[in-house]
């Protein structure tokens, strides 16, 4: 499986997002993860839908971290620069 980094969406364009195809035995489609935000992920039938859905996951992750008083990691420069 190859992963292709893309920039985060909507209000958080600096967070790198990795989108990988899911194996058919895992239901197919695509999994989008945000390496800078542990546990932040979403999926979708297409790459575009997975990317759109992970925007909501980023919003929810940041909202919950703020509500709990936890630090919100800054976007990683290393991943962001890997986009080429």
C-alpha positions in Angstrom: 0.0 0.0 0.0 1.3 3.4 -0.9 0.3 6.5 1.0 0.2 9.9 -0.6 0.4 13.0 1.7 -2.1 15.8 0.9 -2.6 19.0 2.8 -5.4 19.1 5.5 -8.7 20.6 4.4 -10.9 23.5 5.2 -9.9 25.4 8.3 -6.7 23.4 8.9 -4.7 23.4 5.6 -1.3 23.0 7.3 -2.0 19.5 8.7 -0.7 16.7 6.4 -3.2 14.0 5.6 -2.2 10.5 4.4 -4.7 8.7 2.3 -4.3 5.0 1.7 -6.5 2.4 -0.1 -8.1 -0.1 2.2 -7.9 -3.8 1.3 -11.1 -5.4 0.0 -11.2 -7.6 3.1 -11.3 -4.3 5.2 -14.2 -3.0 3.3 -12.4 -1.2 0.4 -12.4 2.5 0.0 -9.8 4.8 1.5 -8.5 5.6 4.9 -7.4 9.2 5.7 -5.1 9.7 8.8 -3.6 12.9 10.3 -0.1 11.9 11.7 0.2 15.0 13.7 -3.1 14.3 15.6 -2.9 10.8 17.1 -6.0 8.8 16.4 -7.4 11.4 14.0 -8.8 9.5 11.0 -11.7 9.0 8.7 -12.6 7.0 5.6 -14.6 7.2 2.4 -15.5 5.3 -0.7 -13.2 7.5 -2.8 -10.0 9.5 -2.1 -12.0 12.7 -2.4 -14.6 11.6 0.1 -12.0 10.3 2.6 -10.3 13.7 2.3 -13.5 15.6 2.8 -14.5 13.4 5.8 -11.1 13.8 7.5 -11.7 17.6 7.6 -14.6 16.9 10.0 -12.3 14.6 12.0 -9.7 17.3 12.3 -12.3 19.8 13.6 -13.6 17.3 16.1 -10.1 16.3 17.3 -9.1 19.9 17.9 -12.4 20.8 19.6 -12.2 17.8 22.0 -8.5 18.5 22.8 -9.3 22.1 23.6 -12.3 21.1 25.7 -10.1 18.7 27.7 -7.3 21.3 28.1 -4.9 19.2 26.1 -2.2 20.7 23.9 -2.9 20.8 20.2 0.2 19.8 18.2 1.4 22.2 15.6 1.5 20.9 12.0 4.7 19.0 11.3 6.9 20.8 8.9 8.6 17.5 7.8 5.3 16.0 6.5 4.1 19.2 5.1 7.3 19.6 3.0 7.0 16.0 1.8 4.1 17.0 -0.5 6.5 18.3 -3.2 
